[in-house]
Amino acid sequence: MILPNTGGGNVTPSADSDVKNFLKTIELPGIGRTLGEVGRVLDVSEADSRIVARIELGFPADGAHETYRSAIVAAVAAKSGCDDIEVEFSTRIVAHGSAAKPQAPRTYSQMSSQLLRARVALANQPLP
């Protein structure tokens, strides 16, 4: 839990992971999913009434960083009472798919024979 300090809005976290856990619950505008579902909170530092969060997104969103930053800053400010919040973004896209063995590159003759078979197959198709 993030507890506001009544002596001037300073942030007094009960644990470092509380801010991190709260960040994961914030819904990002325009995609309807939480930060924890589509990214990772890499690091949160809190010092001198300032919160700095480093966030890694799992999709390209350079054009939306300012929108996301505004939503995150507003949510953290409302929860903590802190008004000095910085959010830094990075992107890491992980390829998903089968774990099949990589295939050796095809030779020119292999590609040529496949192309020839495709042309023959198309030539034998009746016209509509």
ZIVEN-V628949 format. One record per residue. N is the residue number from 1. RES is the residue in one letter. PHI is phi in whole degrees, -180 to 180 (999 if undefined). OMEGA is omega in radians with two decimals (* if undefined). D_CENTER is the distance of its C-alpha to the mean C-alpha in whole Angstrom. Layout:
BEGIN
n->N res->RES phi->PHI omega->OMEGA d_center->D_CENTER
n->N res->RES phi->PHI omega->OMEGA d_center->D_CENTER
END
This chain:
BEGIN
n->1 res->M phi->999 omega->3.10 d_center->24
n->2 res->I phi->-99 omega->-3.08 d_center->24
n->3 res->L phi->-109 omega->3.09 d_center->27
n->4 res->P phi->-72 omega->3.07 d_center->29
n->5 res->N phi->-91 omega->-3.06 d_center->31
n->6 res->T phi->-69 omega->-3.13 d_center->34
n->7 res->G phi->-89 omega->3.04 d_center->35
n->8 res->G phi->127 omega->3.06 d_center->33
n->9 res->G phi->83 omega->3.10 d_center->30
n->10 res->N phi->-68 omega->-3.13 d_center->29
n->11 res->V phi->-93 omega->3.07 d_center->26
n->12 res->T phi->-122 omega->-3.12 d_center->28
n->13 res->P phi->-77 omega->3.07 d_center->25
n->14 res->S phi->-77 omega->3.04 d_center->27
n->15 res->A phi->-162 omega->-3.12 d_center->24
n->16 res->D phi->-59 omega->-3.08 d_center->21
n->17 res->S phi->-71 omega->3.14 d_center->19
n->18 res->D phi->-64 omega->3.10 d_center->20
n->19 res->V phi->-65 omega->3.12 d_center->18
n->20 res->K phi->-60 omega->3.14 d_center->15
n->21 res->N phi->-65 omega->3.10 d_center->16
n->22 res->F phi->-64 omega->3.12 d_center->16
n->23 res->L phi->-57 omega->-3.13 d_center->13
n->24 res->K phi->-64 omega->-3.09 d_center->11
n->25 res->T phi->-92 omega->-3.09 d_center->14
n->26 res->I phi->-75 omega->3.12 d_center->13
n->27 res->E phi->-82 omega->3.14 d_center->12
n->28 res->L phi->-82 omega->-3.11 d_center->10
n->29 res->P phi->-64 omega->3.05 d_center->13
n->30 res->G phi->90 omega->3.13 d_center->13
n->31 res->I phi->-121 omega->3.06 d_center->11
n->32 res->G phi->67 omega->3.12 d_center->13
n->33 res->R phi->-129 omega->-3.11 d_center->11
n->34 res->T phi->-81 omega->3.11 d_center->10
n->35 res->L phi->-59 omega->3.12 d_center->7
n->36 res->G phi->-66 omega->3.13 d_center->9
n->37 res->E phi->-83 omega->-3.01 d_center->8
n->38 res->V phi->-117 omega->-3.11 d_center->5
n->39 res->G phi->-162 omega->3.13 d_center->4
n->40 res->R phi->-136 omega->2.99 d_center->7
n->41 res->V phi->-91 omega->-3.07 d_center->9
n->42 res->L phi->-75 omega->-3.05 d_center->11
n->43 res->D phi->-160 omega->3.01 d_center->14
n->44 res->V phi->-133 omega->3.06 d_center->16
n->45 res->S phi->-122 omega->-3.12 d_center->19
n->46 res->E phi->-131 omega->3.11 d_center->22
n->47 res->A phi->-161 omega->3.05 d_center->25
n->48 res->D phi->51 omega->3.09 d_center->28
n->49 res->S phi->61 omega->-3.12 d_center->27
n->50 res->R phi->-134 omega->3.07 d_center->23
n->51 res->I phi->-118 omega->3.07 d_center->20
n->52 res->V phi->-123 omega->3.14 d_center->17
n->53 res->A phi->-119 omega->3.04 d_center->14
n->54 res->R phi->-107 omega->-3.04 d_center->11
n->55 res->I phi->-122 omega->3.11 d_center->8
n->56 res->E phi->-112 omega->3.11 d_center->5
n->57 res->L phi->-95 omega->-3.12 d_center->2
n->58 res->G phi->-97 omega->3.12 d_center->3
n->59 res->F phi->-153 omega->3.14 d_center->5
n->60 res->P phi->-73 omega->-3.09 d_center->7
n->61 res->A phi->-152 omega->-3.11 d_center->8
n->62 res->D phi->-53 omega->-3.12 d_center->10
n->63 res->G phi->-71 omega->-3.10 d_center->13
n->64 res->A phi->-108 omega->-3.09 d_center->11
n->65 res->H phi->-56 omega->-3.12 d_center->10
n->66 res->E phi->-64 omega->3.10 d_center->14
n->67 res->T phi->-64 omega->3.12 d_center->14
n->68 res->Y phi->-64 omega->-3.14 d_center->11
n->69 res->R phi->-60 omega->-3.13 d_center->13
n->70 res->S phi->-61 omega->-3.14 d_center->16
n->71 res->A phi->-65 omega->-3.13 d_center->15
n->72 res->I phi->-68 omega->3.14 d_center->13
n->73 res->V phi->-61 omega->-3.14 d_center->17
n->74 res->A phi->-62 omega->-3.12 d_center->19
n->75 res->A phi->-67 omega->-3.13 d_center->18
n->76 res->V phi->-68 omega->3.12 d_center->18
n->77 res->A phi->-63 omega->3.14 d_center->21
n->78 res->A phi->-65 omega->-3.11 d_center->23
n->79 res->K phi->-77 omega->-2.99 d_center->22
n->80 res->S phi->-103 omega->-3.02 d_center->24
n->81 res->G phi->85 omega->3.13 d_center->26
n->82 res->C phi->-80 omega->3.13 d_center->24
n->83 res->D phi->-114 omega->3.10 d_center->24
n->84 res->D phi->-116 omega->-3.04 d_center->23
n->85 res->I phi->-126 omega->3.11 d_center->19
n->86 res->E phi->-120 omega->3.13 d_center->17
n->87 res->V phi->-126 omega->3.11 d_center->13
n->88 res->E phi->-113 omega->-3.12 d_center->12
n->89 res->F phi->-113 omega->2.93 d_center->8
n->90 res->S phi->-139 omega->-3.12 d_center->8
n->91 res->T phi->-128 omega->3.04 d_center->6
n->92 res->R phi->-140 omega->-3.11 d_center->7
n->93 res->I phi->-103 omega->-3.13 d_center->8
n->94 res->V phi->-105 omega->3.12 d_center->10
n->95 res->A phi->-72 omega->3.09 d_center->13
n->96 res->H phi->-111 omega->3.10 d_center->15
n->97 res->G phi->154 omega->-3.09 d_center->18
n->98 res->S phi->-73 omega->3.12 d_center->22
n->99 res->A phi->-97 omega->-3.13 d_center->23
n->100 res->A phi->-68 omega->3.12 d_center->26
n->101 res->K phi->-66 omega->3.07 d_center->28
n->102 res->P phi->-64 omega->-3.14 d_center->27
n->103 res->Q phi->-90 omega->3.08 d_center->30
n->104 res->A phi->-68 omega->3.11 d_center->33
n->105 res->P phi->-60 omega->3.13 d_center->33
n->106 res->R phi->-80 omega->3.09 d_center->35
n->107 res->T phi->-83 omega->3.12 d_center->38
n->108 res->Y phi->-61 omega->-3.11 d_center->40
n->109 res->S phi->-67 omega->3.10 d_center->42
n->110 res->Q phi->-66 omega->3.13 d_center->40
n->111 res->M phi->-68 omega->3.14 d_center->38
n->112 res->S phi->-65 omega->-3.13 d_center->41
n->113 res->S phi->-68 omega->3.08 d_center->43
n->114 res->Q phi->-66 omega->3.12 d_center->40
n->115 res->L phi->-64 omega->3.12 d_center->40
n->116 res->L phi->-62 omega->3.11 d_center->44
n->117 res->R phi->-62 omega->3.13 d_center->43
n->118 res->A phi->-67 omega->3.11 d_center->41
n->119 res->R phi->-64 omega->3.12 d_center->43
n->120 res->V phi->-63 omega->-3.14 d_center->46
n->121 res->A phi->-61 omega->3.13 d_center->44
n->122 res->L phi->-70 omega->-3.13 d_center->44
n->123 res->A phi->-67 omega->-3.13 d_center->47
n->124 res->N phi->-86 omega->3.12 d_center->49
n->125 res->Q phi->-79 omega->3.07 d_center->47
n->126 res->P phi->-68 omega->3.10 d_center->49
n->127 res->L phi->-76 omega->-3.14 d_center->48
n->128 res->P phi->-71 omega->* d_center->48
END
